[in-house]
Amino acid sequence: MGQQEGGMGGPVARWLARLAVLAALGVLVVLVAAWGEAGLVIVGIGLLGVVVCAVGAWWFLAHRGAVRLLGAVVAIAAPAAVLVLFTHEGLWLTALVLGLCWVATVACARAALRASHDRPPRRTSAAPRPEHPVLIMNPRSGDGKVGRFGLVERAEERGARVLLLDPAAPADVTALARAAVTEGADLLGAAGGDGTLALVASVAAEHGLPFLVVPAGTRNHFALDLGLDREDPARCLEALTDGEEFCVDLGEVAGRPFVNTVSFGVYADVVQRPEYRGAKAGTALNLMPDLLLGEGVRRVDARADDTVLTSLQALLVSNNPYASPDAFGGAGRRPRLDSGLLGVFGLRVEGAAQAADLAVRGSRSAGLTVLTARVVEVTSAAGEIPVAVDGEALRMATPLVCALRPGALRVRVPRGTVPGPVPAPPLDWRRLLRLAFGRSR
């Protein structure tokens, strides 16, 4: 069993926690031993390098022209200058040992917390073979995964009826799914990106039908958190003949379903641009100064249950909480999809000083809000605002509400599918010390 808050984890977790504490003591020993060699100066210089690098990165993102060029130079030069200074002063070996001890501390600490995480077992039930399954497939998703993996033929071999979307004639996916139900479908599935999956999933939930996920899009974060193999979408079709089911939550924003996230602010503004799909990085960099500090920047306000958030540059609301703010960069993972809670990340950075604070303090920075809520209401002085729903660019009128339908979606997966590994949680030193030295129950 894993660890409940305040309880003790298994022996592996306890020993990893003790190794983390030992490595942390190693950091202190190195600092004390290097006192005559300016051990504390090493830490000070390292932190200063991080701060200066963050300031440079902010200048690069929030400005254009000469200031952007200067920011790029500063962001690159800061860590290089730290290395040169350590070498020149003969402190490089001490700094290296100190760095290795700290890396070991963080690695062991996160591994211990991950090993002690108590994720409730997935409550699955045997799934009888459907008689009239219908799958909606988008041949353009994921650079043509539907065709490359032969998904149409493989689905039809297992008795499914396939509705193939026509790239030349955009279709109403929700209407197609509802028509399939009217014609007798007893299972709905989708092969495509998460935006397509969400629309079909909503119809399945509405009619109490099982839903089959085939990750044929580019990222498919929903499939990843379900434990499905995104590199082999054809394997998911095995659920048609030998599957099992469990229930997960389904998100809604202003009545539109989402399986992953709804984004407001900077990211939502960027994905609205037609040029974004062809040149994501270039489009984002070109727009960033206007979106962060420009006169026309649109800020959003929100109320997450009883917590009020004001003048945010970016707001991300997720179907179940992500383990860390890595969700902003697309690298986040959700430990579970049935908690009944929304995850909320709010970002507000007004200048270089706050950017530096964010770089040093991370999720404890005043510029980043991380919490959970059951309902999030979003407002804006602009009235209608850009919104990215599972990566799809939309515009919605405010105020608008994000909420969950707990356990509303019956997901069908191949038998034996297990959830992915528990994501690395943020460091919690109090919990780590309890885990390392507390008594087992």
Buried (B, 14 or more C-beta within 10 A) or exposed (E): EBBEEEBBBBEEBBBBBBBBBBBBEBBEEBBEEBEEBBBEBBBEBBBBBBBBBBBBBBBBBBBEEEEBEBBBEBBBBBBEBBEEBBEEBEBBEBBEBBBBBBEBBBBBBBBBBBBBBEEEEBEBEEBEBBEBBBBBBBBBBBEEBBBEBEBBEBBEEBEBBBBBBEEEEEBEBBEBBBBBBEEEBBBBBBBBBBBBBBBBBBBBBBBEBBBBBBBBBBBBBBBBBBBBBBEEBBBBBBBBBEBBBBBBBBBBBBEBBBBBBBBBBBBBBBBBBEEBEEEEEEBBBBBBBBBBBEEEBBBBBBBBBEEEBEEBBBBBBBBBBBBBBEBBEEEBBBBBBBBEBBBBBBBBBEEBBBBBBBBEEBEEBEBBBBBBBEEBBBBBEEEEBBBBBBBBBBEBEBBBBBBBBBBBBBBBBBBEBEBBEBBBBEBEEEBBBBBBEBEEE
